[in-house]
Amino acid sequence: MAQNPKSADAAAINPGKPLKRSFFGRSVHEVAPDLIGATLLVDGVGGIITEVEAYHHTDPAAHSFNGPTPRNLVMFGPPGFAYVYRSYGIHWCVNFVCEAAGSASAVLIRALQPTHGLPAMRRRRGVPEERALCSGPGKLCQALGITIMHNELPLNRPPFALHARREKPEIVAGVRIGITKAVDLPWRYGLKGSKFLSKPF
């Protein structure tokens, strides 16, 4: 069933149960679609996850493909932690580390439907349009105030709060965006029919 506006409103008022770190100790290909419809908050600001991308350590597009570095070291640790990096020297991007320690796999959070703290998001982003607040990984981090200071933090403790979806939405899949390797892998997942995406499927 696709998530309709009424169910989205309900999720904003009463999100599901908190996600434990064990949620992330599974295949990145299971975690990624299961995050669609979940609620992500940072210091109480955030919304419903509408778009993600999976990155596996065997994937040439993954930052962990060539082994550990000071930047990606958290990816090689236990699951359920944030991996934050700077994209093109401009934007912060947030990933959720998945699978057992050493696997170095993660899910990139690409877009949200804003539901909590919209005034703070508009102030940080400098745009009033709700659809433009979190319609991309860099925009999302700016709106939620995510920076390198959030790198390596556990996802089940403040300032992060993650809540499971209350119902399984209809999910679509497609190729990932903005990469030059493994471009044909359909590892991008999104909430079908959502207007809160970085790019239509």
C-alpha positions in Angstrom: 0.0 0.0 0.0 1.4 3.4 -0.9 1.7 5.9 2.0 -1.0 8.4 1.6 -1.1 12.0 3.0 -3.2 11.0 5.9 -0.8 8.2 6.9 2.1 10.6 6.5 0.4 13.1 8.8 -0.2 10.3 11.3 3.5 9.4 11.2 4.4 13.0 11.8 2.3 13.1 14.9 2.9 9.6 16.2 5.9 7.9 14.5 6.6 4.2 15.1 8.8 2.6 17.7 12.4 3.6 18.0 14.8 1.7 15.8 17.6 -0.2 17.6 21.1 -0.6 16.3 20.3 -4.2 15.6 18.0 -3.0 12.8 21.2 -2.1 10.9 23.0 -5.4 11.5 21.5 -6.9 8.3 22.2 -6.8 4.6 22.4 -3.3 3.4 19.9 -4.4 0.7 17.4 -5.2 3.3 18.0 -2.2 5.5 17.8 0.4 2.6 14.2 -0.3 1.5 13.1 -0.9 5.1 14.2 2.7 5.9 11.6 4.1 3.4 8.8 5.5 5.5 10.8 5.6 8.7 11.2 8.9 10.6 14.6 10.5 11.0 15.0 13.3 13.5 18.1 15.2 14.6 17.6 17.3 17.7 13.9 17.0 17.0 14.1 18.3 13.4 13.4 16.0 10.4 10.8 13.9 8.8 9.9 10.8 6.8 12.6 9.1 4.8 11.5 9.0 1.2 14.7 8.1 -0.7 17.9 6.2 0.0 20.8 4.5 -1.8 22.6 1.3 -0.8 26.4 1.0 -1.0 28.0 -2.4 -0.4 31.8 -2.9 0.2 32.0 -5.0 -3.0 30.6 -2.0 -4.9 33.2 0.1 -6.8 31.0 3.2 -6.0 31.3 2.7 -2.3 33.8 4.8 -0.3 34.9 1.6 1.4 35.8 -0.3 -1.8 39.5 0.4 -1.6 39.8 -0.2 2.1 39.8 1.9 5.3 40.9 5.5 5.4 40.6 8.1 8.1 37.5 9.4 6.4 35.6 6.2 6.0 36.8 4.3 9.1 33.4 4.3 10.8 32.1 2.2 7.9 34.3 -0.7 9.0 33.0 -0.6 12.5 29.8 -2.0 14.0 26.4 -1.2 12.4 24.1 1.6 13.6 26.4 4.5 13.4 26.4 7.6 11.2 29.0 8.1 8.5 29.1 11.8 7.5 31.3 13.0 4.6 31.7 16.1 2.5 30.6 15.8 -1.1 32.5 17.8 -3.7 33.9 19.9 -0.9 30.6 21.6 -0.5 27.8 19.5 1.0 27.6 17.2 4.0 26.0 13.8 3.4 24.8 11.3 6.0 24.9 7.5 5.7 23.8 4.8 8.1 26.4 2.0 8.6 25.0 -1.5 8.1 26.0 -5.2 8.3 28.5 -6.7 10.7 31.7 -4.9 11.7 34.2 -5.2 8.8 31.6 -5.3 6.1 31.9 -1.5 5.5 28.4 -1.1 3.9 26.1 1.8 4.3 22.8 3.5 3.3 23.0 7.1 2.0 19.9 9.1 3.1 18.9 11.1 0.0 15.6 12.8 0.8 12.9 13.4 3.5 9.4 14.6 3.7 9.7 17.4 6.3 7.4 16.9 9.3 9.2 18.2 12.3 10.9 21.6 12.8 10.1 23.2 9.5 10.9 26.7 10.8 14.4 25.6 11.7 14.8 23.9 8.3 13.6 27.0 6.4 16.0 29.2 8.4 19.0 26.8 7.7 18.2 26.4 4.0 17.1 29.9 3.3 14.1 28.6 1.2 10.4 28.6 2.0 9.3 25.9 -0.3 8.6 22.7 1.7 9.5 20.4 -1.2 12.9 22.0 -1.6 14.0 21.7 2.0 15.3 18.1 2.0 15.2 17.1 -1.7 18.8 15.8 -1.9 21.4 14.5 0.5 23.2 17.9 0.9 20.0 19.8 1.3 18.8 17.3 3.9 21.9 17.6 6.0 21.8 21.4 5.8 18.1 21.4 6.8 18.7 19.0 9.8 22.0 20.7 10.8 24.1 17.6 10.2 27.8 18.2 10.0 31.1 16.3 10.5 30.3 16.6 14.2 27.7 13.9 13.8 30.2 11.5 12.2 30.6 8.2 14.2 27.6 9.0 16.5 25.2 6.1 17.3 21.9 6.3 15.5 19.9 5.1 18.5 20.9 8.0 20.8 20.5 11.8 20.8 20.9 13.9 18.8 19.6 11.2 16.4 16.2 9.6 16.7 15.0 7.0 14.3 11.5 5.6 14.4 10.2 2.6 12.4 7.4 3.1 9.8 3.9 2.1 11.0 3.0 0.5 7.7 4.9 -0.8 4.7 4.7 1.7 1.8 4.9 1.0 -1.9 8.6 1.3 -2.8 10.2 1.9 -6.2 13.8 1.1 -7.2 16.2 2.5 -9.7 19.8 3.3 -10.5 21.7 5.6 -8.2 22.5 9.2 -8.9 25.7 11.2 -9.3 28.1 8.3 -9.5 30.5 7.1 -12.3 31.0 3.5 -11.3 28.5 0.6 -11.0 25.9 3.0 -12.5 23.6 0.2 -13.6 22.9 -1.2 -10.2 19.3 -0.6 -9.1 20.2 0.2 -5.5 18.2 3.5 -5.1 14.9 3.1 -3.3 12.1 5.6 -3.0 8.6 6.1 -1.7 6.3 5.6 -4.7 4.3 8.7 -5.7 6.1 11.0 -3.2 6.7 14.6 -4.2 9.6 14.7 -1.7 12.4 13.2 -3.8 15.7 14.4 -5.1 14.8 13.2 -8.6 11.8 11.3 -9.9 12.2 7.6 -10.6 
